[in-house]
Amino acid sequence: MKVSSHVVARMLGAWQEGPGSAHQRLSDRLRLLVLDGRLSLGSTLPSERDLAVALSTSRTTVGAAYRTLVEQGYLATRARARATVRLPDDTSPGPRPGASPGTIDLSFAAPPAPVEILHAAFAAALEQLPRHFERHGYDRNGTSELREAVAHWYERRGLPTAPDHILITNGAQHALALLARTLLSPRDQVLIDHPTYPHAIATFTEVRARPLPVAVSSSGWDTVQLQAAGRIARLAYLIPDFHNPTGLCMPASVRQSLRLACPTVIDETMTDLALDGESPEPFALHMPTAISIGSVSKSIWGGLRIGWIRAAPSVLERVQQTRHATDLGTPLVEQLATAVLLNDGRTRRPGTLQQLRSQRDALSRALAEHLPGIHAPQPAGGLTLWATFPQPISSRLAAIAPDYGVTIAAGPRFGIGGAFERNIRLPYALPSSRLTLAIRGLAQAEQALTRGATGVHNPAPVA
Ligand SMILES: Cc1ncc(COP(=O)(O)O)c(C=O)c1O
């Protein structure tokens, strides 16, 4: 696939800012785009001349950046052909070069497992399992025990729900991918929060839909802009409950007044992580046609890989048809264990919520002490702070942070067109002492950047 010079220029964003030579900054930024997956493997880059024009820079700068990437193994060149994106032969998953085994991973926003209650739930699930042995074990909707438990979870939150409005999936990401394949066609526009959850952007681009970003600013969602975008979008995807990455929660007044003309997918993955009050009301109370997706990955444990879609049976039937092509159902023991956990109300555990609160506070204190220049409002729930630096240093900081013992997800991964170069997402799912150490490391990395350091690390995966 050919990537045009304008698309590359948009992805690069403010590449010219920062220390180091222009060609070095350009090759650093292009390499991060490759490693982030925003420039996909095998795609062909624009010619040096075209990119130089689009970037308003010299052809020499682009030529030098391309040569560096060829030497590092990120570009392949052939005579009279465009440069093609590749990965160096030694880019295997596993520890990042230079990142020691003790590196603190701030790229994942996911809590550890609540060990005892998981053991108990799996023990109960194994007792129930023999009831299912006479059947074949394939169930594209999910087992009735879990669909009922999810329906009750909505009912307890005030939203009447029948089990046949629930389809069980392998996590919320799977739910979103199934919906994207079912509801979207190439070139359709999808309204997204901007910033948003990076794998949602990947899901929509995978089906060749075009993201239509609407800003989620520090003051939240703008109803007028959302409604205007909803008139041209084929689908909307919003995370109103403790939004990833900003942690913001859509106010009740916006929920009540928002009317979108297109089908709307509401991601409620973080709903149960209200830290300073009650969980928000289910979005579908105010928009009955909303397609809600959820999971227990953040409220219990990501390793369960259990999520769901709540929608009208007619929508779920279409999703089932799509599902044939990808998978034939969700593992049964995990479903039975999750039903036990939901029925016991284990998605909101006071001890875990208290621990998250104190980790969130510890992170804020560490930021105030070690990185006083950044702005990071405390969210009322979820797992992440969205920090803003005075300078656009996010990608470069992510590149060198492993040298200082931390991995982070750079701000541009949460947006399109190279946006959010002043932001990083900081999860508070780790113990307070680790968070404090990580922020000290980041502060040292930031100081090194201002002295002109660069890095060659793979970006961390995000969740
Ligand atoms: C907003 C949002 N949606 C979906 C997911 C994916 O969740 P799951 O692990 O259930 O697939 C995540 C995970 O980070 C998320 O933050």
PDBQT file of the ligand as one rigid body, heavy atoms in Angstrom, charges set to zero:
ROOT
HETATM    1  C1  LIG A 501     -11.785   1.692  26.692  1.00  0.00    +0.000 C 
HETATM    2  C2  LIG A 501     -11.359   0.266  26.498  1.00  0.00    +0.000 A 
HETATM    3  N1  LIG A 501     -12.119  -0.543  25.762  1.00  0.00    +0.000 NA
HETATM    4  C3  LIG A 501     -11.767  -1.816  25.566  1.00  0.00    +0.000 A 
HETATM    5  C4  LIG A 501     -10.625  -2.345  26.114  1.00  0.00    +0.000 A 
HETATM    6  C5  LIG A 501     -10.289  -3.773  25.860  1.00  0.00    +0.000 C 
HETATM    7  O1  LIG A 501     -10.792  -4.526  26.895  1.00  0.00    +0.000 OA
HETATM    8  P1  LIG A 501     -10.725  -6.102  26.960  1.00  0.00    +0.000 P 
HETATM    9  O2  LIG A 501      -9.460  -6.442  27.699  1.00  0.00    +0.000 OA
HETATM   10  O3  LIG A 501     -11.951  -6.499  27.686  1.00  0.00    +0.000 OA
HETATM   11  O4  LIG A 501     -10.704  -6.619  25.564  1.00  0.00    +0.000 OA
HETATM   12  C6  LIG A 501      -9.800  -1.534  26.889  1.00  0.00    +0.000 A 
HETATM   13  C7  LIG A 501      -8.553  -2.066  27.448  1.00  0.00    +0.000 C 
HETATM   14  O5  LIG A 501      -7.659  -1.339  27.817  1.00  0.00    +0.000 OA
HETATM   15  C8  LIG A 501     -10.185  -0.187  27.092  1.00  0.00    +0.000 A 
HETATM   16  O6  LIG A 501      -9.436   0.631  27.828  1.00  0.00    +0.000 OA
ENDROOT
TORSDOF 0
